[in-house]
Amino acid sequence: MKFAQSVALLAVSLSPAVAVNAQQAGDALAELRQEVAELRSDYENRLRELEERLARAETLAGVASRDAGEAIELAEQTAIDQNSGSSAANTFNPAIGAVLGGSYAKVDNGWEQIPGFQSGGEIGPGGSGFSVGEAEVNLKANVDDKFFGNLTVGIHEDEGEAEVGVEEAWLQSTRLPAGVSVTAGRFFSATGYLNGFHFHADDFVDRPLPYQAFLGGRYTVDGLQARWIIPSKWLFEVGTEVNWGGGFPATANERTSPGAWTFFTKTGGDIGNGHSWQAGLAHTRADASDRGATAFSGMSDLSIADFVWKWAPVSGASAKSFKLQGEYFARTEDGDFDDLPYNGEQAGWYLQGVYQFARLWRVGVRHDAVDSDNGPLFIGTELEDPDHSPYRNSVMLDWSPSEFSRLRMQYTRDRVLSYAENQWYLQYIMSIGAHGAHQY
């Protein structure tokens, strides 16, 4: 009994100490749990920060890689936009490029002259067989901070002999104020939409009939050109050219005054998402002297109206697009043709559409026609009016595995002469070296 009372008395005396020790143990455990929670939170914050830094580093690396690729592409393909007069920095001095082309043709008879029109330049469908087309070698670079220079040399074979000719050799200002630019030298005239393009940039194997009939394929100016882009919501440009050269339909002269003048204007803009357009008017007056094998001397006035509409979806523009393009030509000539008084009127037009239905593939259709009213005095000459209006219908399919190569097949139902014939073409166009984008 005394023993039990002694144990109870001991337990009562020790209970405050046990309670104190239990509380201290509980506090220590809570403190330890808090430290563990803080460590876990700090670890998670550090881990999150490292993940964010890694993501930023990956993003910066991607941007740097993209910028490096764009810089290399820009250095290789830098070119001046002749329409706007703006130029980009050019790592190479000069940038050098070449375009190689050739074709195989199956032509029944062909023609070298369009009835009712005086011939100029190299026109017609050519003959059957394989032929190496004209090769172009181009050099371009900034001369300094005020001028840009461009030289294009064409090389082609004529009757078994290689001929080299200067297609372009011009200087253009880059620092004039208020959207003004001046070009001097030899350049493609701004008369007409298609005239400003090199042949290899065309959507068909050959130029439309109006270009062959009125301009001998292309009108080249030896002289001066001034352009002014007027500040506005839409594109609005006006310009003029003076020509001392002999590019058809003009003729060279030894006078100090130019032999031909051109005035042109262009406007255009965007409509909604994915649609854009451009329209232009141009007038060229040439004072011709003994032009052509059968001499014409007098005034030649040519007016051209052009329109282009382009569509591409907001997403997937590299896989699908459509371009509708057309031009109308009207010309009056007044003077003497082979010692006969001549006052003729001619007209022509073409309309074409090109649809890119897949990333590498395009299909296009074109109708082109011309007509002449030269009067009854020229029976038996090249200006004799035909009994029909010459026209053609063409369809093409091309494949472009890259922006530097293109293979094209074209079929043309030709009715330029008094009978119809079928013409087939297979064409290749390859670009090597620096080669800039073409204008709109």
C-alpha positions as CSV (number, residue, x, y, z in Angstrom):
1,M,0.0,0.0,0.0
2,K,2.8,2.3,0.9
3,F,4.5,1.4,-2.3
4,A,1.5,2.3,-4.5
5,Q,1.2,5.6,-2.7
6,S,4.8,6.3,-3.3
7,V,4.5,5.6,-7.1
8,A,1.5,7.8,-7.4
9,L,3.2,10.6,-5.5
10,L,6.3,10.3,-7.8
11,A,4.1,10.4,-10.9
12,V,2.3,13.5,-9.7
13,S,5.6,15.2,-9.0
14,L,7.1,14.3,-12.4
15,S,4.1,15.2,-14.6
16,P,4.9,18.9,-14.9
17,A,8.4,18.0,-16.2
18,V,7.0,15.5,-18.7
19,A,4.5,18.0,-20.0
20,V,7.2,20.6,-20.5
21,N,9.4,18.1,-22.3
22,A,6.5,17.0,-24.6
23,Q,5.7,20.7,-25.5
24,Q,9.4,21.3,-26.3
25,A,9.5,18.2,-28.5
26,G,6.3,19.4,-30.3
27,D,7.8,22.8,-30.9
28,A,11.0,21.4,-32.2
29,L,9.0,19.1,-34.6
30,A,6.9,22.0,-35.8
31,E,10.1,24.1,-36.4
32,L,11.7,21.2,-38.3
33,R,8.6,20.9,-40.4
34,Q,8.6,24.6,-41.2
35,E,12.3,24.4,-42.2
36,V,11.5,21.5,-44.5
37,A,8.6,23.4,-46.1
38,E,10.8,26.5,-46.6
39,L,13.5,24.3,-48.1
40,R,11.0,22.7,-50.4
41,S,9.6,26.1,-51.4
42,D,13.0,27.5,-52.0
43,Y,13.9,24.5,-54.1
44,E,10.8,24.7,-56.2
45,N,11.4,28.5,-56.8
46,R,14.9,27.8,-57.8
47,L,13.8,25.0,-60.1
48,R,11.1,27.2,-61.7
49,E,13.7,30.0,-62.2
50,L,16.1,27.6,-63.9
51,E,13.3,26.3,-66.2
52,E,12.4,29.9,-67.1
53,R,16.0,30.8,-67.8
54,L,16.4,27.7,-70.0
55,A,13.2,28.6,-71.9
56,R,14.5,32.1,-72.5
57,A,17.9,30.8,-73.6
58,E,16.2,28.4,-76.1
59,T,14.1,31.3,-77.5
60,L,17.1,33.6,-77.8
61,A,19.0,30.8,-79.6
62,G,16.1,30.3,-82.0
63,V,15.9,34.0,-82.7
64,A,19.7,34.2,-83.2
65,S,19.6,31.2,-85.6
66,R,16.7,32.8,-87.6
67,D,18.5,36.2,-87.7
68,A,21.7,34.6,-88.9
69,G,19.8,32.8,-91.6
70,E,18.1,35.9,-92.7
71,A,21.4,37.8,-92.7
72,I,23.0,35.2,-94.9
73,E,20.0,35.2,-97.3
74,L,20.0,39.0,-97.4
75,A,23.7,39.1,-98.1
76,E,23.3,36.6,-100.9
77,Q,20.1,38.0,-102.5
78,T,20.4,41.7,-101.8
79,A,19.1,43.8,-104.7
80,I,17.5,47.2,-105.3
81,D,13.8,47.6,-106.0
82,Q,13.9,49.7,-109.2
83,N,10.3,50.8,-108.7
84,S,10.8,52.2,-105.2
85,G,14.4,53.2,-105.4
86,S,15.1,51.7,-102.0
87,S,18.3,49.6,-101.5
88,A,19.4,47.1,-98.8
89,A,22.8,46.6,-97.4
90,N,25.0,44.4,-99.5
91,T,27.7,42.3,-98.0
92,F,29.1,41.4,-101.4
93,N,30.6,44.2,-103.6
94,P,29.4,43.5,-106.1
95,A,26.7,40.9,-105.8
96,I,27.1,38.5,-108.8
97,G,24.4,36.3,-110.2
98,A,23.5,34.5,-113.4
99,V,20.3,33.1,-115.0
100,L,20.5,30.1,-117.4
101,G,17.6,29.1,-119.6
102,G,16.8,26.8,-122.5
103,S,13.8,25.1,-124.1
104,Y,12.6,22.4,-126.4
105,A,9.9,23.4,-128.9
106,K,7.7,21.7,-131.4
107,V,6.5,24.3,-133.9
108,D,4.8,23.5,-137.2
109,N,5.7,26.5,-139.2
110,G,6.0,29.6,-137.0
111,W,6.3,33.2,-138.0
112,E,8.7,36.1,-137.8
113,Q,6.3,38.9,-138.5
114,I,2.8,39.8,-137.3
115,P,0.5,40.9,-140.2
116,G,-0.3,44.6,-140.1
117,F,2.7,45.5,-137.9
118,Q,6.2,46.6,-138.7
119,S,8.7,44.2,-137.2
120,G,11.1,45.1,-134.5
121,G,13.4,43.1,-132.2
122,E,13.4,39.3,-132.0
123,I,9.8,38.1,-132.2
124,G,7.9,34.9,-133.1
125,P,7.7,31.4,-131.7
126,G,11.0,30.3,-133.1
127,G,11.7,26.9,-134.7
128,S,11.4,23.3,-133.5
129,G,14.1,21.6,-131.5
130,F,16.3,22.3,-128.5
131,S,17.8,25.8,-128.1
132,V,19.8,27.4,-125.4
133,G,18.1,30.6,-124.5
134,E,19.7,33.9,-123.6
135,A,21.9,33.6,-120.5
136,E,22.1,36.7,-118.2
137,V,25.0,37.7,-116.0
138,N,24.2,40.4,-113.4
139,L,26.4,42.6,-111.2
140,K,24.9,45.0,-108.7
141,A,26.1,46.9,-105.6
142,N,25.9,50.2,-103.8
143,V,28.4,52.6,-105.3
144,D,28.4,54.6,-102.1
145,D,25.8,56.1,-99.8
146,K,24.2,58.0,-102.6
147,F,24.2,55.7,-105.7
148,F,23.3,52.2,-106.6
149,G,24.7,50.5,-109.8
150,N,23.4,47.6,-111.9
151,L,24.9,45.8,-114.9
152,T,23.2,43.0,-116.8
153,V,24.9,41.3,-119.8
154,G,23.0,39.0,-122.1
155,I,24.7,36.2,-124.0
156,H,23.0,34.3,-126.8
157,E,23.8,32.4,-129.9
158,D,22.9,33.8,-133.4
159,E,23.5,31.6,-136.4
160,G,26.2,29.6,-134.6
161,E,28.1,32.6,-133.2
162,A,27.9,33.8,-129.6
163,E,26.8,37.4,-129.2
164,V,27.2,39.5,-126.0
165,G,25.0,42.5,-125.4
166,V,24.4,45.0,-122.6
167,E,20.8,44.6,-121.4
168,E,21.0,47.0,-118.5
169,A,23.7,49.4,-117.3
170,W,22.3,52.1,-115.0
171,L,23.0,54.1,-111.9
172,Q,20.2,55.1,-109.5
173,S,20.1,57.7,-106.7
174,T,19.4,56.5,-103.2
175,R,19.4,59.6,-101.1
176,L,17.1,62.1,-102.8
177,P,14.4,63.5,-100.5
178,A,10.6,63.3,-100.7
179,G,10.4,59.9,-102.4
180,V,12.2,61.0,-105.6
181,S,14.6,58.8,-107.5
182,V,16.6,59.3,-110.7
183,T,18.0,56.6,-112.9
184,A,20.5,57.2,-115.7
185,G,21.9,54.8,-118.3
186,R,20.3,51.8,-120.0
187,F,17.2,50.4,-118.3
188,F,13.8,48.8,-119.1
189,S,11.1,51.4,-119.6
190,A,8.2,51.8,-117.2
191,T,5.8,51.8,-120.1
192,G,3.5,48.8,-119.5
193,Y,3.5,46.4,-116.5
194,L,5.4,43.5,-118.0
195,N,8.1,45.6,-119.7
196,G,9.9,46.1,-116.4
197,F,10.6,42.4,-115.9
198,H,13.4,40.2,-117.3
199,F,12.2,37.5,-119.6
200,H,13.0,34.8,-117.2
201,A,10.5,36.3,-114.7
202,D,7.5,35.9,-117.1
203,D,4.8,33.5,-116.4
204,F,4.8,32.1,-119.9
205,V,7.5,31.0,-122.3
206,D,7.0,34.0,-124.6
207,R,5.8,37.6,-124.3
208,P,2.1,38.4,-125.2
209,L,1.4,39.4,-128.8
210,P,1.0,43.1,-128.0
211,Y,4.5,43.3,-126.6
212,Q,5.9,41.6,-129.7
213,A,3.9,43.7,-132.1
214,F,4.3,47.1,-130.4
215,L,7.6,46.9,-128.6
216,G,9.6,44.1,-130.3
217,G,9.3,42.1,-127.1
218,R,10.7,44.8,-124.8
219,Y,11.3,48.6,-124.9
220,T,14.7,49.6,-123.6
221,V,15.7,53.2,-122.9
222,D,19.2,54.8,-123.1
223,G,18.6,58.0,-121.2
224,L,17.1,59.3,-117.9
225,Q,14.2,58.4,-115.7
226,A,12.7,60.3,-112.8
227,R,10.2,58.8,-110.3
228,W,8.2,60.3,-107.5
229,I,6.3,58.2,-104.9
230,I,3.6,60.6,-103.5
231,P,3.0,60.1,-99.8
232,S,-0.5,58.7,-99.4
233,K,-2.5,55.9,-98.0
234,W,-2.3,54.1,-101.3
235,L,0.7,53.6,-103.6
236,F,0.7,56.5,-106.0
237,E,3.7,57.1,-108.3
238,V,4.4,59.3,-111.3
239,G,7.4,59.4,-113.5
240,T,8.9,60.4,-116.9
241,E,11.6,59.1,-119.2
242,V,13.7,60.6,-122.0
243,N,15.3,58.3,-124.5
244,W,18.2,58.9,-126.9
245,G,18.5,55.2,-127.7
246,G,17.2,53.1,-130.6
247,G,15.0,50.6,-128.8
248,F,12.0,49.8,-130.9
249,P,9.7,51.6,-131.6
250,A,12.1,54.5,-131.2
251,T,15.2,55.1,-133.3
252,A,18.5,56.5,-132.2
253,N,19.6,60.0,-133.5
254,E,22.6,62.1,-133.3
255,R,20.8,65.2,-132.1
256,T,21.2,66.6,-128.6
257,S,17.4,66.3,-128.0
258,P,16.0,62.9,-127.2
259,G,14.1,60.9,-129.7
260,A,11.4,59.5,-127.4
261,W,9.5,60.5,-124.2
262,T,7.5,58.4,-121.8
263,F,5.1,59.5,-119.0
264,F,3.7,57.0,-116.6
265,T,1.7,56.7,-113.4
266,K,1.0,53.8,-111.1
267,T,-1.4,53.3,-108.1
268,G,-2.4,50.3,-106.0
269,G,-3.0,49.0,-102.5
270,D,-4.5,46.3,-100.3
271,I,-8.1,45.2,-100.0
272,G,-8.9,43.4,-96.8
273,N,-6.7,40.4,-95.9
274,G,-4.9,38.6,-98.7
275,H,-5.9,40.9,-101.6
276,S,-3.8,43.5,-103.4
277,W,-3.9,45.3,-106.7
278,Q,-2.0,47.7,-109.0
279,A,-3.1,49.8,-112.0
280,G,-1.0,51.9,-114.4
281,L,-1.2,54.2,-117.3
282,A,1.7,55.1,-119.6
283,H,2.2,57.0,-122.9
284,T,5.3,56.9,-125.1
285,R,5.9,59.3,-128.0
286,A,8.7,58.4,-130.4
287,D,10.1,60.5,-133.2
288,A,11.2,57.7,-135.5
289,S,13.6,58.2,-138.4
290,D,14.0,55.4,-141.0
291,R,12.8,52.8,-138.6
292,G,12.9,49.2,-139.8
293,A,14.0,47.4,-142.9
294,T,11.1,49.1,-144.7
295,A,11.7,52.6,-143.5
296,F,9.1,54.5,-141.4
297,S,9.7,58.2,-140.4
298,G,7.2,60.1,-138.3
299,M,5.6,60.2,-134.9
300,S,4.5,57.1,-133.0
301,D,2.2,57.5,-130.0
302,L,1.6,54.4,-127.9
303,S,-0.7,54.3,-124.8
304,I,-0.8,51.3,-122.4
305,A,-3.2,50.6,-119.5
306,D,-2.4,47.8,-117.2
307,F,-4.0,46.1,-114.2
308,V,-2.8,43.4,-111.8
309,W,-4.8,41.7,-108.9
310,K,-3.2,39.2,-106.6
311,W,-4.7,37.0,-103.9
312,A,-3.1,34.7,-101.3
313,P,-4.7,33.3,-98.1
314,V,-3.6,34.8,-94.8
315,S,-2.3,31.4,-93.8
316,G,-0.7,29.0,-96.3
317,A,0.3,31.7,-98.8
318,S,3.3,29.6,-99.9
319,A,0.9,26.8,-101.0
320,K,-1.9,28.8,-102.8
321,S,-2.1,32.1,-104.6
322,F,-3.7,33.6,-107.7
323,K,-2.7,36.4,-110.0
324,L,-4.9,38.1,-112.7
325,Q,-3.0,40.3,-115.1
326,G,-4.0,42.3,-118.2
327,E,-2.9,45.2,-120.5
328,Y,-4.4,47.1,-123.3
329,F,-2.3,48.8,-126.1
330,A,-3.4,51.6,-128.5
331,R,-1.1,53.2,-131.0
332,T,-1.4,55.8,-133.8
333,E,1.5,56.5,-136.2
334,D,1.6,59.4,-138.6
335,G,4.4,59.9,-141.2
336,D,5.8,58.2,-144.3
337,F,6.3,54.5,-144.8
338,D,8.4,53.5,-147.8
339,D,7.6,56.9,-149.4
340,L,3.9,56.4,-148.9
341,P,1.8,58.7,-146.6
342,Y,1.0,56.6,-143.5
343,N,-1.6,57.3,-140.8
344,G,-2.3,54.0,-139.1
345,E,-4.1,52.8,-135.9
346,Q,-3.4,49.6,-134.1
347,A,-4.6,48.0,-130.9
348,G,-3.9,44.9,-128.8
349,W,-4.6,43.3,-125.5
350,Y,-4.0,40.2,-123.4
351,L,-5.4,38.7,-120.2
352,Q,-3.8,35.9,-118.2
353,G,-4.4,34.2,-114.9
354,V,-1.9,32.1,-113.0
355,Y,-3.1,29.8,-110.1
356,Q,-0.7,28.2,-107.6
357,F,-2.6,25.1,-106.5
358,A,0.2,23.5,-104.5
359,R,3.4,24.6,-102.9
360,L,5.6,23.9,-105.9
361,W,3.0,23.9,-108.7
362,R,1.3,26.5,-110.8
363,V,-1.1,26.5,-113.8
364,G,-1.9,29.5,-116.1
365,V,-4.0,30.4,-119.1
366,R,-3.6,33.4,-121.4
367,H,-5.4,35.0,-124.4
368,D,-3.6,37.6,-126.4
369,A,-4.6,39.4,-129.6
370,V,-3.8,42.4,-131.8
371,D,-5.6,44.3,-134.6
372,S,-4.5,46.9,-137.2
373,D,-6.2,49.5,-139.4
374,N,-3.5,50.9,-141.7
375,G,-5.6,51.7,-144.8
376,P,-5.6,50.3,-148.3
377,L,-2.3,51.7,-149.5
378,F,-0.1,49.0,-148.1
379,I,-1.3,45.9,-149.9
380,G,1.8,43.7,-150.4
381,T,3.8,45.3,-147.6
382,E,4.2,44.3,-143.9
383,L,1.5,46.9,-143.0
384,E,-1.1,45.2,-145.1
385,D,-4.2,44.6,-142.8
386,P,-4.9,40.9,-142.5
387,D,-8.4,39.5,-143.1
388,H,-8.5,38.5,-139.4
389,S,-7.3,39.7,-136.0
390,P,-4.2,37.7,-135.0
391,Y,-4.6,35.9,-131.7
392,R,-3.3,33.1,-129.5
393,N,-4.5,30.9,-126.6
394,S,-2.0,29.4,-124.3
395,V,-2.0,27.2,-121.2
396,M,1.1,26.4,-119.1
397,L,2.1,24.2,-116.1
398,D,5.3,24.8,-114.2
399,W,7.1,23.2,-111.2
400,S,9.5,25.2,-109.0
401,P,11.4,23.0,-106.6
402,S,13.0,26.2,-105.2
403,E,13.0,29.9,-105.8
404,F,16.1,29.4,-108.0
405,S,14.8,26.8,-110.4
406,R,11.7,26.3,-112.6
407,L,10.5,23.8,-115.2
408,R,7.6,24.7,-117.4
409,M,5.5,23.1,-120.1
410,Q,3.3,25.2,-122.4
411,Y,0.8,24.6,-125.2
412,T,-0.2,27.4,-127.6
413,R,-3.0,27.4,-130.2
414,D,-1.6,30.0,-132.6
415,R,-3.7,32.0,-135.0
416,V,-1.4,34.8,-135.9
417,L,-1.3,33.9,-139.6
418,S,-4.2,32.9,-141.8
419,Y,-4.1,29.3,-140.5
420,A,-4.0,27.8,-137.0
421,E,-1.2,25.7,-135.7
422,N,-0.2,24.0,-132.5
423,Q,3.0,24.8,-130.5
424,W,4.5,22.9,-127.6
425,Y,7.3,24.0,-125.3
426,L,9.4,22.6,-122.5
427,Q,11.5,25.2,-120.7
428,Y,14.0,25.3,-117.8
429,I,15.1,28.4,-115.9
430,M,17.9,28.2,-113.4
431,S,19.3,31.0,-111.2
432,I,22.7,30.9,-109.6
433,G,24.5,33.3,-107.3
434,A,22.9,36.5,-105.9
435,H,19.4,37.2,-107.2
436,G,17.0,39.6,-105.6
437,A,13.2,39.5,-105.6
438,H,11.2,41.0,-108.5
439,Q,8.9,43.9,-108.2
440,Y,5.2,43.6,-107.6
